[in-house]
């Protein structure tokens, strides 16, 4: 089964539909590269992370079910119940947390897709650093890596409130990630993963800058 034990597949699919449309009034979302998402088989999705909007956008836009590692602070009350029922996994940030990782491995070995934000915590979303959980999952499952970049959710410093800002969600090319043994293998693979994701983020930023300049000239 490609969802953790205790998840409700029907509720999961309903959550995907809601996530796909609930943010549309607030953002103008441009999605590219969905055809690059493998429709079957184990996939570790890695994405940049600057606000709470990115996880919702990715979850809603993906053409297949997905299980994300979500910070444990969100698993409280009704929200925590809902996250578990749609198959998301609570993880402690900044320290080893093997239980959700082992659950994620079972999902991957069953052919599922697991999403990870390798920065570990919200930052500028430019992937300056990365934690080793994604590489560990790849080594334990043999999954391919799927990079996803989301830009435009973070309000630029000094800017006021924006009306329906343009948000770009771009899926990169999936790639195999050889992960050697021991800690050294994880460190090397994590740096490769970080480099690939950072390159995709830079490409999206360059495309957005070009689009903005073109728009200004045509205005």
Long-range contacts (C-beta under 8 A, 24 or more apart in sequence): 1-107, 1-110, 1-112, 2-65, 2-67, 2-107, 2-110, 2-111, 2-112, 2-113, 3-65, 3-67, 3-87, 3-107, 3-112, 4-67, 4-87, 4-89, 4-103, 4-106, 4-107, 5-103, 6-84, 6-85, 7-84, 7-85, 7-86, 7-87, 8-85, 8-86, 9-65, 11-85, 11-86, 12-65, 12-85, 12-86, 12-87, 13-65, 15-59, 15-82, 15-86, 16-59, 16-60, 16-62, 16-65, 17-60, 18-60, 19-56, 19-57, 19-59, 19-60, 20-60, 20-61, 21-60, 22-56, 22-60, 23-53, 23-56, 23-57, 23-60, 25-164, 26-164, 27-53, 27-152, 27-153, 27-164, 27-165, 27-166, 27-167, 28-164, 28-165, 28-166, 28-167, 29-57, 29-61, 29-167, 29-169, 30-166, 30-167, 30-168, 30-169, 31-61, 31-169, 31-170, 32-168, 32-169, 32-170, 32-171, 33-170, 33-171, 33-172, 34-61, 34-62, 34-63, 34-171, 36-146, 36-171, 36-172, 36-173, 36-174, 37-62, 37-63, 37-64, 37-146, 37-171, 37-174, 38-144, 38-146, 38-174, 39-63, 39-64, 40-111, 41-111, 41-143, 41-144, 42-108, 42-109, 42-111, 42-112, 42-113, 42-141, 42-142, 42-143, 42-144, 43-108, 43-112, 43-113, 43-114, 43-143, 43-144, 43-145, 43-146, 43-174, 44-108, 44-113, 44-114, 44-115, 44-116, 44-134, 44-137, 44-138, 44-141, 44-143, 44-144, 44-145, 44-146, 45-113, 45-114, 45-115, 45-116, 45-145, 45-146, 45-147, 45-148, 46-115, 46-116, 46-117, 46-118, 46-134, 46-145, 46-146, 46-147, 46-148, 46-193, 46-197, 47-115, 47-116, 47-117, 47-147, 47-148, 47-149, 47-150, 47-197, 48-117, 48-119, 48-125, 48-126, 48-127, 48-149, 48-150, 48-151, 48-197, 48-201, 49-117, 49-119, 49-121, 49-122, 49-123, 49-125, 50-122, 50-123, 50-124, 50-125, 50-153, 50-154, 51-122, 51-125, 51-153, 51-154, 52-122, 53-150, 53-153, 53-167, 54-117, 54-125, 54-150, 54-153, 55-115, 55-117, 57-150, 57-153, 57-167, 57-169, 58-115, 58-148, 58-150, 58-169, 59-115, 61-169, 62-113, 64-113, 65-112, 65-113, 66-112, 66-113, 66-114, 66-115, 67-104, 67-107, 67-112, 67-113, 67-114, 67-115, 68-114, 68-115, 68-116, 69-100, 69-101, 69-104, 69-114, 69-115, 69-116, 69-117, 69-133, 71-121, 91-133, 93-120, 93-121, 94-120, 94-121, 101-133, 101-136, 101-137, 101-140, 104-137, 105-137, 105-140, 105-141, 108-137, 108-140, 108-141, 108-143, 109-141, 113-146, 114-143, 118-190, 118-193, 118-194, 118-197, 124-154, 125-150, 125-151, 125-153, 125-154, 125-201, 126-198, 126-201, 127-194, 127-197, 127-198, 127-201, 128-198, 129-194, 130-190, 130-191, 130-193, 130-194, 130-197, 131-190, 132-186, 132-187, 132-190, 134-190, 134-193, 135-177, 135-179, 135-185, 135-186, 135-189, 135-190, 135-193, 136-179, 136-186, 138-177, 138-179, 138-189, 139-179, 139-185, 139-186, 139-189, 144-174, 144-175, 144-176, 144-177, 145-174, 145-175, 145-176, 145-177, 145-193, 145-196, 146-171, 146-172, 146-174, 147-171, 147-172, 147-173, 147-175, 147-196, 147-197, 147-200, 148-172, 148-200, 149-197, 149-200, 149-201, 149-203, 149-204, 151-201, 151-204, 151-205, 151-208, 152-208, 166-208, 168-204, 168-207, 168-208, 170-200, 170-203, 170-204, 172-196, 172-197, 172-200
